[in-house]
Amino acid sequence: MQVSQVMSTLERKYPYEPEYLQAVREVLESVEDVYNEHPEFEKNKIVERMVEPDRILSFRVTWVDDQGRIQTNSGFRVQFNSALGPYKGGLRFHRAVTPGMLKFLGFEQTFKNALTTLPMGGGKGGSDFDPKGKSDAEIMRFCQAFMLELWKIIGPDTDVPAGDVGVGAREIGYLTGMYKKLAHEYNTGVLTGKGLTWGGSILRPEATGFGALYFTRQVLATAGRDIKGHTIAISGFGNVAWGAAKKAVEMGARVVAISGPDGVCEIPGGIDKEMIDYMLVMRASNRDQVSMMADRFPDRARFTPGRKAWSVKCDIALPCAFQNELEEADARELIANGTFCCCEVSNMGCRPDAIKAFQEAGVIFAPGKAVNAGGVATSGLEMTQNASHISWTGAEVDAKLHQIMSSIHEQCVKYGTQADGKIDYVKGANIAGFMKVATAMLEQGVI
């Protein structure tokens, strides 16, 4: 395989899907040498098959707003790869959603799910519906209209969606309710991220953030550092950022910044429990404004419009919001301010030039497909509980999450350790995930 040839073909076919092309290039550049050591991969055209999704469902979503006006959005589900199990991946409701974005997320999800060691394939879905400013009733009607098309192709052993940006427990509830009505069955395993009283798993809302901090702590420990006492800047304030902030404080770190589309909220004394709880209120408001934190706690938080979390001096940077949110200029500002570690918690949260800047400066960097895998891992644990009709305790789920994140770190170290003893977590995560999926595809034949 020559990466340049594969990418040239994809760039001609999909010139308007930059995130997808970026994600594919990153993986292929990491695995090129290993791939070429396996002629059976090339003979069976594993790469050419792996970079194309199995199928993409595109559909219209028509709903009625509170003023009685008819609204129309686009809905999608990308079923990317099922070599390891049923398609598994979240639904994203955001005005920027496009098929290309969901292809990138589904591609990433395939390897992320492989890293968890659980039997899950990769998928992703969503809509360009913008929850910002919408009432609960409008969100309910949209979710019901969305599920009117989606229910036909999902199921506990086929495709199991979950939440993502713009889709939390409320939305999963509305989606599940409509699925039950349409399918005429109560199957708790069809979606994950459900409420605790009707099939959800304890710790699922916190799992992505918690798992990210477990992974970050291992990364630091491997480098001879301790997370305790260090300062952290976090982008976003949704469920992922909330879980990350909560666990970081429990570990003894000090979260000094959170951010949103409107700017950054600096918290010099470090975020506390009351402020962490308020992050959930901010998310549920649908206002998408981090300034709410400073309005609520003016004595402890300072809001600066138009700035990012990376403008605040910190030891550890945790992108938790959106893809490509951390640019080269942000990376250089962090480096200049003494940041020594950046772990992506969002999917592909850093641009390639930002990653390069970190790596050249000796900043420890770990990619989202490894760092944030705790979320989908706990979704997989929720699927197991649903299939067995049982519910584990929080301690049991947390122990399994610890084990999974530790296993992911071990895989990254195994495949990412370089000749000089340093660990390339990007290469390690990509090779580990790729080899598992590629081997499964090879053994299952050309289908």
N, C-alpha and C positions, 0 to 999 in steps of 0.2 A: 504493500500500500504506500502510495505517495500522497501525503496530506494535501499538497497543492493541487493535484489532479482531482481528488474528491471534492475539495472546496470549490474549485473552478466550475465543476458540474452543478453543484448546489447553488452557487451564486447566480448562474445563468437561469436556473429554474425558479429560484425564490429571491429575486433581487430586492424585494420590499419587506424582507423578514430579517432585519439586522440582529435581533436578540437570538433568534434560532441559529443563525449562521455563527454568531459569536460563541454560543454554547457548544456547537458541534466542533468548531475549530479548537477550542480549549481541550476538549476530551481527546480528539484525534492527535493533537500535537503531543499530549502526554503519553498516549499508548502506542505511538507509531513503532518504536523499537521493539516493544514486546510483541505487538501484533505480527511484525515481520519475522519473528522467531517461530511463528506457527503457520506453516504453509497451508495447513488445512483450513485456516480462517480465510485466507485469500482464495483458495480453491472454491469455497462455498460462499464467497462474496458477503461475508458477515457484516462488514462495515456498510456496504451499499444497502443492505437490507435493514440494518439497525438504525440508520439515520432517517429512515422514512417511517412515519406512523402507520400503524395497521389500518386505521381509518379515522376520518374526521366527520362528525355530525354537525351540520350548520342548520340553524332553524330561526324562525321569526318568533319573538315573544311580544304578544299584544296584551296590554293591561289597561285598566282605567284608574286615573288618579282621583284624588279626593274632590276635585272640582267637576268630575264627570267627564273629563277629557280623555280621549283614547291616545295612549302612548305606545310606541313600537320600539323595541330593542332587538339586538341580534344575540342569539345564544349559540354556544358551541360546546362540544365534548370531543376531546382528542384522546382516542384510545391508542396509546403509542406502542407498547410492547407487553405481551403477556407470556413471555418465555418462562418467567418464574412464578406466575400465579395470576389471579384476576387483576384487571386494571385497577390501580389505586392512586388517587391524587385528588387534590382539592378543587373547589369551585371558587372562582374569583369574580366578584362583582365590582367593576371599576370602569370608569369612562375610557381608560386607555386600553382596554382589552381588545386584542385582535387575534386572528388565527395564528399569526406568526409568533406572538407572545406566548400563546398557549402551547404551541409546538415546542418552543424553547423550554417551557416549564415541564411539559410531559417528557421531553428528552432527559432533562435533569432528574426528574422524578424516577425514571427507570433505573438509574444508577444509584440514586439515594436509597431507593427501596431495596436494591440488591445488597447494599452495605448493611442494612439492618439484620440480615440473615433470615428474615421472615419471608414466607412465600407470597410475594406481592409483585405484580407487574407495574408498569408505569402509565399514568394517564393524567389528564388535567382538563378543566372545563371552566365555563363562566360566561359572562355577558358584559357588554359595555354599559349596563345599567349602573347609574351612579346613586348609591344610597344616601349621599350627602343631602341633607335637608328634607328627606322623605319621612313621612309619618309611618308609624308601625303598620297601619292599615294598608298603606301603599306598598310597603315592603312585603306584607303578607300576600297581597294580590299579585305582585310581580313574581314572588317565589312559586305561587300556585300555577301561574301561567307558564313559568319556566319548566316546572316539573311535568306539565301536560305533554311536553315533547320528550323530556329526558327519560321518563320512567320506562319507556319501551326498550331501552338498551342497557339498563343497569340491573344489578341483582347481587346477592351475597357471594356468589361464585362466578360472577361475570365482570362486574365493574362496581366498585364501592367508592363513591365520592365522599368528600369531607369538606371542611371549611377552608378558607384562605382569606386573602384580603377582601374585606367587605362582607364576609360570610362568617358569622359566629353562631353561637348556640341558638339565638332567636331565629335566624334564617334556616338553620338545619331543622329546627322544629317545624317551621312552616312547610319546608320541602318534604319532610317525612310524613307530615299529616296528609299532604296531597298525594304522595306516593301510595299510602295505605288506601285512600279512597279510590284511586285509579286501578290499583292492582288487586283490590279486594283481599288483601292479606296483611297480617301484622308481622312483618319480618324485621326484627331490630337490626339485622346485619347489613341492611342495604345502604345506609349512610352512617358515618362515624362523626363523633363530636356531639353526640346527643345529650339531652338532659339526664342527670343522674337517676331520676325516678323512672325513666323509661328506656333503659338500655345503655346509657352512657357510662364511660369509664371514669372512675376517680382519677384525678390529675391530668385528664386529657386537655383541658383549657391551658394548663400551665406547662404541658409537656415539651413543647418546642423550646420555650425559654429555659426551662429547667435543664433539658438535655444539652442545650447549647452551653450552659455554664458548667455542667459536668465535663463536657468535652474540653472547654477552655481551661478548666482547672488541670486536666490531665496534660494538655499541651504545655502549660506553664511549668507543671511539675517535672515534665520530661526535660525542660530547658533549665531546671534548677531554680525555678521561681515559685512564689506562693501568691495566690490571688488576694489573700487577706491583706487589708491595709492599702490596697492600690485603688486608684480612681478610674472610673469607667464612664465613657460617653456612649449613649444609646440613641439611635434614630428611631422615630416612631413612638406611638403610645397605645397601640392595639394590644391584642392578646399576647403576641409574641414578645413585644417589648415589656409588657407587664410581667410576664413570667420570668424574663431575663432579669429585670430589675429586682423582683421579689427574691429570686435565688441568689443574686449577687450580694444583696444586703445580708441574707442569711449566712453567706460565706465570709462575711466580714469586709467586703469591698465597699467602696463609696461611689454611688452613682451621682455624678455631678452635672449631667446634662441629658435632657430628652428633647426631641425635635418633632416638628410637623411641617406640613406644606407652608404654613405661615411664618415659620421662624424657629428659633431655639429658645428653650427655657433652661437657664443656668441655675443650678441648685448648689451653691458653694458648700453648704454644710452636709450635703448628701441627701438623697431622697429617703423619706421615712415611711413607716407603715401607712399612716394616714394619707400620704400623697400617692403611694402605690395603689391603695384602694380607690382613690379618686381617678386614677387612670381608666378604670372600668366605666366610671360615670362619663368621662370624656369620650370614650369610644362609643358608648350607647347613645350619646347626644346627636350623633350623625353630623356634627358641625365640622369635624376634622380640623380643629384649631388647638394647638398646644398652648396658646396664650391663656386658655382656661385655667391652667395650672397656676400661673402667676396671678390671675384674677382671684383665685380661691385662696392662695397662700402668698400674699404680697410681701410678707416678712421673711419668707424663706426662698422664694423663687423670683428670678429676674428674666423677663421676656425681651428678646431682641428680634424684631421682625427681619425677615429676609436672610437670616443666617442659618447655617447648618450646625448640627451637634459637633462636627469636627472642628469648629472654630473655638471650642472650649478645650483648654489644656487637660489632657488625661493620659493615663498610663496604658489603658486598654480601650480599643474602639470596637463597638459591636453594632454593625449595620443591621437593623431589624425591620426595615420598612419596605423597600422596593428594589427591583433590579437596577443595576448601574447607578445607584444613588451616590456612591463615593467615587469621585473623579480624581484624576492625577493631582490637580491643584489641592484637593482636600488631603490626599495622602501626603503630599509634601508639607502641608501645614501641620499635620499630625506628627510627622517625622521631626520637623523643626521644634515642635513642642515637647519632644521626648517620649512619644508613644512607642512602646516596644512590642505590642501585640495587637493584631486585628483579626478577629474571627467573624466571618460572614454568618449572620443568622438569617438574613433574607436570602432568597435565591439569587445567585449571581449578583450580590449586592455591590461588588466593586468592578469598575471598568478594568480592562486588561492593562492599560498603562498605569493605573493605580496599583495593581498587584505587582507589576514589574518594579515600580518605585519602592514598594515595601520590601520586596525580596532583595533588591540591590542595596538597600540601606540596612539590611540585616534584621528587619522587623519580622517577627514571627507572624506568619499568615496561614489561615486555614479556610478552605472553601465551604460554601453553604451546604453542598450535598452531603458533607460529613457532619458539619457543626449542627445543622438544624434537623437532622434525621430523627431526633427524638419525638417530634410531633407525629410523623407518619408511623414511627415504630409503636407509639402508644395507640394510634388508630388501629394498627394491626393487633395489638393486645385487646382492644375493644372488640374487634371482629372475633377473636378467639373466645372471649367471654360470652358474646352473643351466641356463637355457635354451640357453646356448651351449656347455655342457659344458667350461667353463674355470674357472680360479681366479686371481684377480688377487693381486698382492702387497699387503702392508700399505701401502706407499707409494702404490700406485695407488688403493686404496680411500680412503685418507686424503685424497688430492688431490681425488678426486671429492666427498667429504664437504665439504671446504673450499669447493669450487665451489658446491655446492648450498646450503650455509648462507649463503654470500655472496649468492647469487641471492635467497634468501628475504628477507635483510635489505634488498636493493635494492627488492624489491616492497613491503615495509613502508614504506620511506622514500618511494617513489613515491606510494602511496595514503594515507599517513598524515601527510605534511607539512602543517602548518596555516598559516594566513595569517601568523602571527607567527614562522614559521620553525621552531617546535618540532615534534617528531615524536610523533604519537599512534600507538604501535605496535599497540595494540588495534584501532583503526580501520583501520590500514594492512593488518594481517594478515587481518582479516575481509573487507574489500573485495576484496583481491587473490584470496583463495581463492574467495569467492562469485562474482565475475565469471567466473572460469574455469569453475566448475561450471555456473552459470546459462547461459552461452553454449553449452556443450556440450549441455545439456538442450534448449535452444531449437532448436539445429540438428538434433537427433535426433528431433524431433517429439513429439507427445503420446503417451507410452507408459506 
